[in-house]
Amino acid sequence: MRRLLSRNRHLVEALRDALLERHELIGPEITDVLERAQSMAEVRAARPVLAQAVAGRIGTSPAA
């Protein structure tokens, strides 16, 4: 159970924050919060890859 919560900590924290802000979440509000949190986590995970790709392009000359 701890491993599951740890792996999905970003989702738990997103729900916590939304509940603190709105005091309750109903139906699609819950899935909206979870989907937004998951998307943000995926973007954060992709940042190092994007940064490496950009750095690689900076070091090369553009094709003529």
C-alpha positions in Angstrom: 0.0 0.0 0.0 2.8 2.4 0.9 4.5 1.7 -2.5 1.3 2.5 -4.3 0.8 5.8 -2.5 4.4 6.7 -3.0 4.3 6.0 -6.7 1.1 8.1 -7.0 2.1 10.8 -4.5 1.6 13.5 -7.1 -2.1 12.4 -7.5 -2.7 12.3 -3.7 -1.2 15.7 -3.3 -3.2 17.1 -6.2 -6.4 15.8 -4.6 -5.4 17.1 -1.2 -4.7 20.6 -2.6 -8.0 20.7 -4.6 -9.9 19.6 -1.5 -8.3 22.3 0.7 -9.2 24.8 -2.0 -12.7 23.7 -2.8 -13.7 21.7 0.3 -15.4 19.0 -1.8 -15.0 17.4 -5.2 -17.8 15.8 -7.1 -17.7 13.3 -10.0 -15.8 14.8 -13.0 -14.0 17.3 -10.7 -12.1 14.4 -9.2 -11.0 13.0 -12.6 -10.2 16.5 -13.8 -7.8 17.0 -10.9 -6.2 13.6 -11.4 -5.8 14.0 -15.2 -4.3 17.5 -14.8 -1.9 16.2 -12.1 -0.9 13.2 -14.3 -0.3 15.5 -17.3 1.9 17.8 -15.3 3.9 14.9 -14.0 4.5 13.6 -17.5 5.6 17.1 -18.6 8.0 17.3 -15.7 9.4 13.8 -16.5 9.9 14.9 -20.2 11.8 18.1 -19.3 15.2 16.5 -19.1 14.7 14.8 -22.4 13.5 18.1 -24.0 16.4 20.0 -22.4 18.9 17.4 -23.9 17.3 17.7 -27.3 17.4 21.5 -27.3 21.0 21.4 -26.1 21.9 19.0 -28.9 20.4 21.3 -31.5 22.2 24.4 -30.1 25.5 22.7 -30.6 24.9 21.9 -34.2 24.7 24.2 -37.2 21.3 24.5 -39.0 20.9 22.6 -42.3 21.4 24.8 -45.4 
